[in-house]
Amino acid sequence: MAQQRTAHDIGQYHDVWVFIEQIEGKPHSVSWELLGVGRQIAKELECGLAGVLLGHNVEHIVPEAFAYGAEKVYLIDDPVLEKYRTEPYLQGVASLVEQHKPEVMLLGATTLGRDLAGAVATHLRTGLTADCTGLSVDTDRALSIDTDRGLTVDSVRGHLLQTRPAFGGNIMATIITERHRPQMATVRPRVMAMPEPQPGRTGEVIRGQMELTEEAVGVQLLDYLRDADTGRVGLPDAEVIVAGGRGLGGPESFGLLEDLAEAMGGVVGASRGAVDAGWIGADRQVGQTGQTVRPKVYVAVGISGAIQHLVGMQTSDVIVAINLDPEAPIFKVATYGIVGDFNDIVPALARQFREKLPARSAKT
């Protein structure tokens, strides 16, 4: 197990790293979102930005990483990494970290990213903040030194401020990793803005080696069990979402939302309250314990606006709130607010959109 990092040696760590997640050679878009926020962090820390790419026959992803802002890509391309398994990916990432010493490492809060981030942080004995909704740098904060232990530091740059919901989403906590490196965080897809790619950008490729053989891996992956093709647009990919909450009063009212979503070329979502009531499936839930979305338009119908829901949709480009209660918290984040009975408002909106956008429709 790696040695614990203490205040006297964290000045050795430099650069911001982003783990480039890929499945079967296809990169996950959260990797590019993290390169966007990684660029801002690297600028504040006055250091470099790098991508970390593991897999087999994945070198074709490297130019895309450069296009989205990476200056370097640490690449380990090996047959043992063809399909994701915790042990080989842990060994590959940990070996790169121990050799090159990044100051910050960001991963997507996907199923794969959450598994890998926890394993890497445990191996390196460093801190990890999961499901961050905000990342910034505190360049003014001084590292507290334990003089009784004889720890000294010559130069420590700003700490990564890792903000995430806590206590069931009732507060937003900002967490720092003072005495250990790298500072690690995971971020849900669609939380950070997608940067504009710059095709033709180039950078340095630094190749690593796998020391683990296939025979030494304790787990064999036989096959993927994929979700059945439902024909529906996934919430994270939707440009328009019409979401309902407990204010709808019952499952039958989701028919009105489906009608509006179809007219707008969007999909239907829901708050946790509506899902817990059994009015709609859990795959439609938006929020802290559901999915994080970033559509162009988010219509919240009968949703009060608890922080648990807001963290999953508040970065939408345009938010339209429809609620009977003029004091509902949802109006504080809404671009447009409509106070009234959704039974009258939603059908009227659907009629208007059908007149203006007759060709638009999407499966919900």
Secondary structure, 3 states (H helix, E strand, C coil): CCCCCCCCCHHHCCCEEEECCEECCEECHHHHHHHHHHHHHHHHHCCCEEEEEEECCCHHHHHHHHHCCCCEEEEEECHHHCCCCHHHHHHHHHHHHHHHCCCEEEEECCHHHHHHHHHHHHHHCCCEEEEECEEEEECCCCCCCCHHHCCCCCCCCCEEEEEEEECCCCEEEEECCCCCCCEEEEECCCCCCCCCCCCCCCCEEEECCCCCCHHHCCCCCCCCCCCCCCCCCCHHHCCEEEEECHHHCCHHHHHHHHHHHHHHCCEEEECHHHHHCCCCCHHHEECCCCECCCCCEEEEECCCCCHHHHCCCCCCCEEEEEECCCCCHHHHCCCEEEECCHHHHHHHHHHHHHHHCCCCCCCC
